[in-house]
Amino acid sequence: MKKQAWEATFEDFAQNVFTGSRAPGLIVGLNKDGESLYRKSFGYRNAEQRLELTPDTIMGLASVTKSFTCMAIMQLQEAGKLSVHDPVITYLPELRTPDRAKTEQMTIHHFMTHSAGFPPLPVDALAVNSSMREVLSDENHPIYRFLKKEDVKPVDTFADYLDAFNKQEYELLGAPGQYFSYSNDSYSLLGGIIHRVSGKPYDVYVKDHILDPAGMSSSTFYLSDLPKFPDVTTIYHYRENNGEQELYPDPDWEDGLVVAASGLLNSTLRDMLNYAEIFRTGGLVGKERILSEESVKEMMRPHIRCSYHSYYGYGLEIQPDFFGQTLVGHGGAIKGVAAQLTILPECGITAVGLANLVGTPVEGVVTAAINTLAGRPADASAETYSEEYPVPVEKLGRYVGRFISGEGADLSVILEEGALHLVQNESIDGIGNKEKYSLQPIGEDYFWVNFAGREFSVGFIHDEDGEVKAISFGFRIIPKANK
């Protein structure tokens, strides 16, 4: 069949992006009004054996899983078993934070919208088997900045998780609802709430109430299931070799059911386009109702600002003005996984992109497919700025500093020749490139950065005295390090 013009334009763009990404394999698919519109794979699910990627290749979803977690909460609310406005201590009375009064104010809604006030913390790493082994084998691992060695223990149960969480030493970012800061811990705790309220472990609940009714027969939380399927990706990761970052096939998938609710579902392009129907139709997959229309609207409602141009709903990011339409979606990134789910409800478009290497720009590839289908340039951005935002040089100095998170991120903001730059000293996966990235002012305390091929906004948070206390980077509020 002859390609349409938009397909050729998209594939030229996507091939260039894919080649530059070093990813072994990437696949993208679009549906229109629930019907297959386009499927395209680049590279391989196994580069060594040259095995192709297909719509039925099982791949990781990482944080795209968070929308499933919120869907489970909304189902339980519909069943009258909880309310999103209930205090979390109703269901997690053992929960401890540095501020008891604020703990009592935290609601399920705050957890769902990453607004409870938690900074990035290292607890999830203790519950992911492969991460835990890395921590125990490396005495210089960044996690030891935040945990005492005697507290670094495997987390095998939810009780273990709560115990480890309660031992953290940190300051809350603010009052519940005040700030958005992406929190895997909030979602792992939601998984515990789902278990206690439903009587089923989180993974079992999601299978029974979402995966099976939606016909997602190739989706699973269990690595033990993978050998049963004929079409499963190999995941790839980086390791240092003579000062260079070497790509290699890594058999060690991230695994840890205790934190499954924050990002450990595995699925396929076909299954995920089935799942996307829930958001396109207002709760239906075929004739099967998974969620009420009102609950779907609440999930897609822009509850809190999470970047300069976008908002967060329940397990979903919302861009209210994507070339005149609402764009809803979520990305995911863990070892061996880059994932993107995108829905344009008003025009019936659903799209999914999956890759087998973390850091692959699947969101950009999916957006390029949507752009070219609509007749726009592949790299067209809806995030535009009418004019430059002037900031006097003498005021730029207040943003200078080093910012370190409990997840391992380590950033510096420096002032050189009258301009601000961002330097990645170390990343969440332990890799730092030391490159400088220019910060372009776009608004009060907001800057725009092209960071390793991705463009996004960066913000700064002040304390009561007007001093910068944190940077908002990658959806996380990262505290300023003490001098």
SULUR-V199684 format. One record per residue. N is the residue number from 1. RES is the residue in one small letter. PHI is phi in whole degrees, -180 to 180 (999 if undefined). D_FIRST is the distance of its C-alpha to the first C-alpha in Angstrom with 1 decimal. Layout:
n=N res=RES phi=PHI d_first=D_FIRST
n=N res=RES phi=PHI d_first=D_FIRST
//
This chain:
n=1 res=m phi=999 d_first=0.0
n=2 res=k phi=-69 d_first=3.8
n=3 res=k phi=-70 d_first=6.4
n=4 res=q phi=-76 d_first=9.2
n=5 res=a phi=-59 d_first=12.5
n=6 res=w phi=-65 d_first=14.1
n=7 res=e phi=-65 d_first=11.9
n=8 res=a phi=-64 d_first=12.6
n=9 res=t phi=-63 d_first=16.2
n=10 res=f phi=-62 d_first=16.6
n=11 res=e phi=-67 d_first=15.4
n=12 res=d phi=-63 d_first=17.8
n=13 res=f phi=-64 d_first=20.5
n=14 res=a phi=-64 d_first=20.0
n=15 res=q phi=-64 d_first=19.9
n=16 res=n phi=-65 d_first=23.2
n=17 res=v phi=-64 d_first=24.7
n=18 res=f phi=-62 d_first=23.8
n=19 res=t phi=-62 d_first=25.2
n=20 res=g phi=-75 d_first=28.4
n=21 res=s phi=-85 d_first=28.8
n=22 res=r phi=71 d_first=29.6
n=23 res=a phi=-67 d_first=27.8
n=24 res=p phi=-66 d_first=26.6
n=25 res=g phi=-153 d_first=23.7
n=26 res=l phi=-150 d_first=22.1
n=27 res=i phi=-136 d_first=19.5
n=28 res=v phi=-135 d_first=18.6
n=29 res=g phi=-143 d_first=17.2
n=30 res=l phi=-127 d_first=17.3
n=31 res=n phi=-116 d_first=18.0
n=32 res=k phi=-127 d_first=18.7
n=33 res=d phi=53 d_first=21.6
n=34 res=g phi=85 d_first=21.3
n=35 res=e phi=-108 d_first=17.7
n=36 res=s phi=-61 d_first=15.1
n=37 res=l phi=-111 d_first=13.3
n=38 res=y phi=-162 d_first=12.3
n=39 res=r phi=-138 d_first=13.2
n=40 res=k phi=-154 d_first=13.8
n=41 res=s phi=-116 d_first=16.6
n=42 res=f phi=-127 d_first=18.6
n=43 res=g phi=75 d_first=21.2
n=44 res=y phi=-140 d_first=22.8
n=45 res=r phi=-77 d_first=24.8
n=46 res=n phi=-138 d_first=27.2
n=47 res=a phi=-69 d_first=27.3
n=48 res=e phi=-67 d_first=30.0
n=49 res=q phi=-98 d_first=28.2
n=50 res=r phi=54 d_first=24.7
n=51 res=l phi=-94 d_first=23.5
n=52 res=e phi=-76 d_first=20.2
n=53 res=l phi=-83 d_first=20.2
n=54 res=t phi=-133 d_first=18.5
n=55 res=p phi=-62 d_first=18.9
n=56 res=d phi=-107 d_first=21.8
n=57 res=t phi=-75 d_first=23.6
n=58 res=i phi=-78 d_first=27.1
n=59 res=m phi=-138 d_first=28.1
n=60 res=g phi=-77 d_first=31.0
n=61 res=l phi=-108 d_first=31.2
n=62 res=a phi=51 d_first=34.6
n=63 res=s phi=-74 d_first=35.8
n=64 res=v phi=-59 d_first=33.0
n=65 res=t phi=-56 d_first=35.3
n=66 res=k phi=-60 d_first=37.8
n=67 res=s phi=-69 d_first=36.0
n=68 res=f phi=-66 d_first=36.4
n=69 res=t phi=-62 d_first=40.1
n=70 res=c phi=-69 d_first=40.6
n=71 res=m phi=-63 d_first=38.8
n=72 res=a phi=-63 d_first=41.3
n=73 res=i phi=-60 d_first=44.2
n=74 res=m phi=-66 d_first=43.0
n=75 res=q phi=-63 d_first=42.9
n=76 res=l phi=-67 d_first=46.4
n=77 res=q phi=-67 d_first=47.6
n=78 res=e phi=-62 d_first=46.2
n=79 res=a phi=-81 d_first=48.2
n=80 res=g phi=77 d_first=51.3
n=81 res=k phi=-93 d_first=51.8
n=82 res=l phi=-164 d_first=51.7
n=83 res=s phi=-128 d_first=51.2
n=84 res=v phi=-64 d_first=49.2
n=85 res=h phi=-97 d_first=52.5
n=86 res=d phi=-70 d_first=54.6
n=87 res=p phi=-62 d_first=56.4
n=88 res=v phi=-67 d_first=54.8
n=89 res=i phi=-70 d_first=58.2
n=90 res=t phi=-60 d_first=58.3
n=91 res=y phi=-108 d_first=56.0
n=92 res=l phi=-127 d_first=56.7
n=93 res=p phi=-64 d_first=60.4
n=94 res=e phi=-80 d_first=60.7
n=95 res=l phi=-60 d_first=58.5
n=96 res=r phi=-127 d_first=60.4
n=97 res=t phi=-134 d_first=59.7
n=98 res=p phi=-66 d_first=62.2
n=99 res=d phi=-136 d_first=62.9
n=100 res=r phi=-63 d_first=63.9
n=101 res=a phi=-62 d_first=64.0
n=102 res=k phi=-69 d_first=60.4
n=103 res=t phi=-58 d_first=59.3
n=104 res=e phi=-67 d_first=60.7
n=105 res=q phi=-86 d_first=58.7
n=106 res=m phi=-70 d_first=55.4
n=107 res=t phi=-114 d_first=53.2
n=108 res=i phi=-58 d_first=50.0
n=109 res=h phi=-55 d_first=48.4
n=110 res=h phi=-64 d_first=49.5
n=111 res=f phi=-66 d_first=47.9
n=112 res=m phi=-66 d_first=44.6
n=113 res=t phi=-105 d_first=44.6
n=114 res=h phi=55 d_first=45.9
n=115 res=s phi=-124 d_first=49.0
n=116 res=a phi=-71 d_first=51.8
n=117 res=g phi=111 d_first=53.1
n=118 res=f phi=-79 d_first=52.2
n=119 res=p phi=-76 d_first=51.5
n=120 res=p phi=-61 d_first=49.1
n=121 res=l phi=-123 d_first=51.0
n=122 res=p phi=-92 d_first=50.6
n=123 res=v phi=-65 d_first=51.1
n=124 res=d phi=-56 d_first=47.5
n=125 res=a phi=-62 d_first=47.6
n=126 res=l phi=-75 d_first=50.5
n=127 res=a phi=-100 d_first=48.4
n=128 res=v phi=-96 d_first=45.4
n=129 res=n phi=-56 d_first=46.3
n=130 res=s phi=-67 d_first=44.7
n=131 res=s phi=-65 d_first=46.0
n=132 res=m phi=-63 d_first=49.5
n=133 res=r phi=-64 d_first=49.7
n=134 res=e phi=-64 d_first=48.9
n=135 res=v phi=-63 d_first=51.6
n=136 res=l phi=-69 d_first=54.2
n=137 res=s phi=-93 d_first=53.5
n=138 res=d phi=-131 d_first=53.8
n=139 res=e phi=-66 d_first=57.1
n=140 res=n phi=-100 d_first=55.8
n=141 res=h phi=-58 d_first=52.8
n=142 res=p phi=-56 d_first=52.5
n=143 res=i phi=-63 d_first=53.1
n=144 res=y phi=-73 d_first=56.7
n=145 res=r phi=-69 d_first=57.3
n=146 res=f phi=-118 d_first=57.0
n=147 res=l phi=-127 d_first=58.2
n=148 res=k phi=-73 d_first=61.4
n=149 res=k phi=-58 d_first=61.0
n=150 res=e phi=-71 d_first=62.8
n=151 res=d phi=-95 d_first=60.3
n=152 res=v phi=-87 d_first=57.2
n=153 res=k phi=-135 d_first=56.7
n=154 res=p phi=-59 d_first=53.7
n=155 res=v phi=-107 d_first=52.6
n=156 res=d phi=-109 d_first=51.9
n=157 res=t phi=-131 d_first=52.8
n=158 res=f phi=-66 d_first=52.6
n=159 res=a phi=-62 d_first=56.4
n=160 res=d phi=-60 d_first=55.9
n=161 res=y phi=-62 d_first=53.4
n=162 res=l phi=-62 d_first=55.8
n=163 res=d phi=-62 d_first=58.6
n=164 res=a phi=-66 d_first=56.7
n=165 res=f phi=-63 d_first=55.5
n=166 res=n phi=-67 d_first=59.1
n=167 res=k phi=-87 d_first=60.4
n=168 res=q phi=-65 d_first=58.3
n=169 res=e phi=-112 d_first=60.3
n=170 res=y phi=-164 d_first=58.7
n=171 res=e phi=-108 d_first=59.3
n=172 res=l phi=-62 d_first=57.2
n=173 res=l phi=-70 d_first=55.3
n=174 res=g phi=173 d_first=56.9
n=175 res=a phi=-73 d_first=57.4
n=176 res=p phi=-55 d_first=54.7
n=177 res=g phi=90 d_first=52.1
n=178 res=q phi=-79 d_first=53.2
n=179 res=y phi=-129 d_first=50.5
n=180 res=f phi=-92 d_first=47.0
n=181 res=s phi=-148 d_first=46.7
n=182 res=y phi=-51 d_first=43.9
n=183 res=s phi=-135 d_first=45.7
n=184 res=n phi=-61 d_first=44.4
n=185 res=d phi=-61 d_first=47.9
n=186 res=s phi=-57 d_first=47.7
n=187 res=y phi=-76 d_first=44.7
n=188 res=s phi=-63 d_first=46.3
n=189 res=l phi=-68 d_first=49.3
n=190 res=l phi=-61 d_first=47.2
n=191 res=g phi=-59 d_first=46.0
n=192 res=g phi=-66 d_first=49.7
n=193 res=i phi=-63 d_first=50.3
n=194 res=i phi=-59 d_first=47.5
n=195 res=h phi=-63 d_first=49.2
n=196 res=r phi=-67 d_first=52.6
n=197 res=v phi=-78 d_first=51.7
n=198 res=s phi=-88 d_first=49.4
n=199 res=g phi=83 d_first=51.3
n=200 res=k phi=-120 d_first=48.1
n=201 res=p phi=-54 d_first=47.0
n=202 res=y phi=-49 d_first=44.3
n=203 res=d phi=-63 d_first=41.6
n=204 res=v phi=-69 d_first=42.6
n=205 res=y phi=-58 d_first=42.7
n=206 res=v phi=-63 d_first=39.2
n=207 res=k phi=-63 d_first=37.8
n=208 res=d phi=-70 d_first=39.8
n=209 res=h phi=-110 d_first=39.2
n=210 res=i phi=-128 d_first=35.8
n=211 res=l phi=-63 d_first=33.6
n=212 res=d phi=-65 d_first=34.4
n=213 res=p phi=-62 d_first=34.3
n=214 res=a phi=-87 d_first=30.9
n=215 res=g phi=72 d_first=29.4
n=216 res=m phi=-93 d_first=29.1
n=217 res=s phi=-74 d_first=29.9
n=218 res=s phi=-108 d_first=28.8
n=219 res=s phi=-110 d_first=30.9
n=220 res=t phi=-155 d_first=34.4
n=221 res=f phi=-90 d_first=37.3
n=222 res=y phi=-101 d_first=38.6
n=223 res=l phi=-65 d_first=37.9
n=224 res=s phi=-66 d_first=39.5
n=225 res=d phi=-78 d_first=36.5
n=226 res=l phi=-59 d_first=34.0
n=227 res=p phi=-62 d_first=34.8
n=228 res=k phi=-76 d_first=34.0
n=229 res=f phi=-100 d_first=30.3
n=230 res=p phi=-79 d_first=28.0
n=231 res=d phi=-131 d_first=25.8
n=232 res=v phi=-130 d_first=28.0
n=233 res=t phi=-69 d_first=27.8
n=234 res=t phi=-89 d_first=30.5
n=235 res=i phi=-98 d_first=32.1
n=236 res=y phi=-126 d_first=33.2
n=237 res=h phi=-147 d_first=36.3
n=238 res=y phi=-105 d_first=38.5
n=239 res=r phi=-144 d_first=41.9
n=240 res=e phi=-83 d_first=44.3
n=241 res=n phi=-141 d_first=44.8
n=242 res=n phi=56 d_first=47.3
n=243 res=g phi=83 d_first=46.8
n=244 res=e phi=-113 d_first=43.0
n=245 res=q phi=-87 d_first=40.5
n=246 res=e phi=-99 d_first=38.8
n=247 res=l phi=-91 d_first=35.7
n=248 res=y phi=-149 d_first=36.1
n=249 res=p phi=-74 d_first=34.8
n=250 res=d phi=-113 d_first=37.2
n=251 res=p phi=-77 d_first=37.8
n=252 res=d phi=-96 d_first=39.9
n=253 res=w phi=-67 d_first=37.9
n=254 res=e phi=-68 d_first=39.8
n=255 res=d phi=-148 d_first=41.5
n=256 res=g phi=168 d_first=44.3
n=257 res=l phi=-61 d_first=44.3
n=258 res=v phi=-60 d_first=47.1
n=259 res=v phi=-113 d_first=44.8
n=260 res=a phi=-58 d_first=41.6
n=261 res=a phi=-67 d_first=41.6
n=262 res=s phi=-92 d_first=41.2
n=263 res=g phi=157 d_first=38.0
n=264 res=l phi=-131 d_first=37.5
n=265 res=l phi=-81 d_first=34.8
n=266 res=n phi=-115 d_first=31.9
n=267 res=s phi=-156 d_first=28.6
n=268 res=t phi=-127 d_first=24.8
n=269 res=l phi=-59 d_first=21.9
n=270 res=r phi=-64 d_first=21.4
n=271 res=d phi=-62 d_first=25.1
n=272 res=m phi=-70 d_first=25.5
n=273 res=l phi=-72 d_first=22.9
n=274 res=n phi=-61 d_first=25.0
n=275 res=y phi=-60 d_first=28.1
n=276 res=a phi=-61 d_first=26.9
n=277 res=e phi=-59 d_first=26.9
n=278 res=i phi=-57 d_first=30.7
n=279 res=f phi=-84 d_first=30.8
n=280 res=r phi=-73 d_first=28.2
n=281 res=t phi=-95 d_first=29.9
n=282 res=g phi=85 d_first=33.5
n=283 res=g phi=121 d_first=34.1
n=284 res=l phi=-107 d_first=31.9
n=285 res=v phi=-122 d_first=29.3
n=286 res=g phi=64 d_first=28.3
n=287 res=k phi=-98 d_first=31.8
n=288 res=e phi=-88 d_first=33.5
n=289 res=r phi=-89 d_first=35.6
n=290 res=i phi=-95 d_first=36.0
n=291 res=l phi=-150 d_first=37.9
n=292 res=s phi=-72 d_first=39.5
n=293 res=e phi=-60 d_first=38.0
n=294 res=e phi=-65 d_first=41.1
n=295 res=s phi=-66 d_first=40.7
n=296 res=v phi=-63 d_first=37.1
n=297 res=k phi=-61 d_first=38.4
n=298 res=e phi=-66 d_first=41.2
n=299 res=m phi=-64 d_first=38.8
n=300 res=m phi=-96 d_first=36.8
n=301 res=r phi=-80 d_first=40.0
n=302 res=p phi=-75 d_first=40.9
n=303 res=h phi=-79 d_first=44.1
n=304 res=i phi=-152 d_first=45.0
n=305 res=r phi=-70 d_first=43.9
n=306 res=c phi=-120 d_first=42.4
n=307 res=s phi=-158 d_first=41.5
n=308 res=y phi=-60 d_first=42.0
n=309 res=h phi=-115 d_first=39.0
n=310 res=s phi=-132 d_first=38.2
n=311 res=y phi=-132 d_first=40.0
n=312 res=y phi=-116 d_first=40.1
n=313 res=g phi=-100 d_first=40.0
n=314 res=y phi=-112 d_first=40.3
n=315 res=g phi=70 d_first=38.1
n=316 res=l phi=-145 d_first=35.7
n=317 res=e phi=-96 d_first=35.7
n=318 res=i phi=-125 d_first=35.4
n=319 res=q phi=-110 d_first=34.6
n=320 res=p phi=-66 d_first=35.9
n=321 res=d phi=-129 d_first=34.5
n=322 res=f phi=-98 d_first=31.0
n=323 res=f phi=51 d_first=30.3
n=324 res=g phi=88 d_first=32.1
n=325 res=q phi=-126 d_first=30.8
n=326 res=t phi=-88 d_first=32.0
n=327 res=l phi=-113 d_first=30.2
n=328 res=v phi=-121 d_first=31.2
n=329 res=g phi=-178 d_first=30.6
n=330 res=h phi=-162 d_first=32.2
n=331 res=g phi=-107 d_first=31.7
n=332 res=g phi=-152 d_first=33.1
n=333 res=a phi=-153 d_first=34.5
n=334 res=i phi=-142 d_first=36.5
n=335 res=k phi=-53 d_first=36.7
n=336 res=g phi=75 d_first=33.3
n=337 res=v phi=-139 d_first=31.6
n=338 res=a phi=-137 d_first=29.9
n=339 res=a phi=-138 d_first=28.4
n=340 res=q phi=-149 d_first=27.5
n=341 res=l phi=-115 d_first=27.1
n=342 res=t phi=-137 d_first=26.5
n=343 res=i phi=-133 d_first=26.6
n=344 res=l phi=-113 d_first=26.7
n=345 res=p phi=-59 d_first=28.4
n=346 res=e phi=-71 d_first=28.8
n=347 res=c phi=-118 d_first=25.1
n=348 res=g phi=75 d_first=23.9
n=349 res=i phi=-96 d_first=22.0
n=350 res=t phi=-124 d_first=22.6
n=351 res=a phi=-147 d_first=21.6
n=352 res=v phi=-140 d_first=22.6
n=353 res=g phi=-131 d_first=22.9
n=354 res=l phi=-138 d_first=24.6
n=355 res=a phi=-141 d_first=25.9
n=356 res=n phi=-107 d_first=28.5
n=357 res=l phi=-144 d_first=30.9
n=358 res=v phi=-61 d_first=33.1
n=359 res=g phi=93 d_first=32.9
n=360 res=t phi=-64 d_first=29.1
n=361 res=p phi=-77 d_first=28.3
n=362 res=v phi=-67 d_first=25.8
n=363 res=e phi=-61 d_first=27.1
n=364 res=g phi=-65 d_first=26.3
n=365 res=v phi=-68 d_first=22.7
n=366 res=v phi=-62 d_first=22.3
n=367 res=t phi=-63 d_first=24.0
n=368 res=a phi=-63 d_first=21.8
n=369 res=a phi=-63 d_first=18.7
n=370 res=i phi=-66 d_first=20.7
n=371 res=n phi=-62 d_first=21.9
n=372 res=t phi=-67 d_first=18.8
n=373 res=l phi=-59 d_first=17.3
n=374 res=a phi=-85 d_first=20.6
n=375 res=g phi=89 d_first=20.5
n=376 res=r phi=-94 d_first=23.2
n=377 res=p phi=-58 d_first=23.5
n=378 res=a phi=-58 d_first=22.4
n=379 res=d phi=-97 d_first=26.0
n=380 res=a phi=-61 d_first=27.5
n=381 res=s phi=-117 d_first=30.4
n=382 res=a phi=-83 d_first=32.0
n=383 res=e phi=-93 d_first=35.1
n=384 res=t phi=-114 d_first=37.0
n=385 res=y phi=-132 d_first=40.7
n=386 res=s phi=-70 d_first=42.6
n=387 res=e phi=-159 d_first=45.1
n=388 res=e phi=-70 d_first=46.6
n=389 res=y phi=-105 d_first=49.2
n=390 res=p phi=-75 d_first=52.3
n=391 res=v phi=-130 d_first=54.3
n=392 res=p phi=-57 d_first=57.6
n=393 res=v phi=-56 d_first=57.8
n=394 res=e phi=-66 d_first=60.9
n=395 res=k phi=-89 d_first=58.9
n=396 res=l phi=-66 d_first=56.1
n=397 res=g phi=-61 d_first=58.5
n=398 res=r phi=-70 d_first=58.6
n=399 res=y phi=-88 d_first=55.1
n=400 res=v phi=-69 d_first=55.9
n=401 res=g phi=162 d_first=56.2
n=402 res=r phi=-112 d_first=54.7
n=403 res=f phi=-131 d_first=52.8
n=404 res=i phi=-132 d_first=52.4
n=405 res=s phi=-115 d_first=50.8
n=406 res=g phi=-68 d_first=51.5
n=407 res=e phi=-86 d_first=48.0
n=408 res=g phi=111 d_first=48.6
n=409 res=a phi=-68 d_first=47.3
n=410 res=d phi=-143 d_first=49.7
n=411 res=l phi=-125 d_first=49.2
n=412 res=s phi=-126 d_first=51.6
n=413 res=v phi=-110 d_first=51.7
n=414 res=i phi=-123 d_first=53.6
n=415 res=l phi=-114 d_first=54.9
n=416 res=e phi=-135 d_first=54.6
n=417 res=e phi=52 d_first=55.5
n=418 res=g phi=78 d_first=55.4
n=419 res=a phi=-137 d_first=52.0
n=420 res=l phi=-88 d_first=50.9
n=421 res=h phi=-136 d_first=48.7
n=422 res=l phi=-107 d_first=47.3
n=423 res=v phi=-124 d_first=47.7
n=424 res=q phi=-92 d_first=46.2
n=425 res=n phi=-71 d_first=49.1
n=426 res=e phi=-157 d_first=47.5
n=427 res=s phi=-106 d_first=44.5
n=428 res=i phi=-61 d_first=44.2
n=429 res=d phi=-93 d_first=42.9
n=430 res=g phi=88 d_first=45.8
n=431 res=i phi=-107 d_first=44.0
n=432 res=g phi=-119 d_first=45.3
n=433 res=n phi=-103 d_first=44.0
n=434 res=k phi=62 d_first=47.1
n=435 res=e phi=-75 d_first=45.0
n=436 res=k phi=-100 d_first=46.1
n=437 res=y phi=-121 d_first=43.8
n=438 res=s phi=-68 d_first=45.0
n=439 res=l phi=-103 d_first=45.8
n=440 res=q phi=-99 d_first=45.4
n=441 res=p phi=-62 d_first=47.5
n=442 res=i phi=-129 d_first=45.7
n=443 res=g phi=-178 d_first=48.3
n=444 res=e phi=-59 d_first=51.5
n=445 res=d phi=68 d_first=51.1
n=446 res=y phi=-118 d_first=47.4
n=447 res=f phi=-135 d_first=45.5
n=448 res=w phi=-113 d_first=42.0
n=449 res=v phi=-136 d_first=40.9
n=450 res=n phi=-100 d_first=38.0
n=451 res=f phi=-109 d_first=38.6
n=452 res=a phi=52 d_first=36.7
n=453 res=g phi=90 d_first=33.6
n=454 res=r phi=-114 d_first=33.9
n=455 res=e phi=-106 d_first=35.5
n=456 res=f phi=-161 d_first=37.7
n=457 res=s phi=-92 d_first=41.2
n=458 res=v phi=-127 d_first=44.4
n=459 res=g phi=-124 d_first=47.5
n=460 res=f phi=-126 d_first=51.2
n=461 res=i phi=-112 d_first=53.6
n=462 res=h phi=-107 d_first=57.3
n=463 res=d phi=-89 d_first=60.3
n=464 res=e phi=-65 d_first=63.2
n=465 res=d phi=-91 d_first=64.8
n=466 res=g phi=86 d_first=61.7
n=467 res=e phi=-86 d_first=61.0
n=468 res=v phi=-66 d_first=57.5
n=469 res=k phi=-114 d_first=57.2
n=470 res=a phi=-165 d_first=53.5
n=471 res=i phi=-116 d_first=50.1
n=472 res=s phi=-98 d_first=47.0
n=473 res=f phi=-140 d_first=44.3
n=474 res=g phi=59 d_first=41.0
n=475 res=f phi=72 d_first=42.0
n=476 res=r phi=-113 d_first=45.3
n=477 res=i phi=-92 d_first=48.8
n=478 res=i phi=-105 d_first=50.2
n=479 res=p phi=-64 d_first=54.1
n=480 res=k phi=-73 d_first=56.0
n=481 res=a phi=-75 d_first=57.8
n=482 res=n phi=-69 d_first=61.6
n=483 res=k phi=-72 d_first=63.1
//
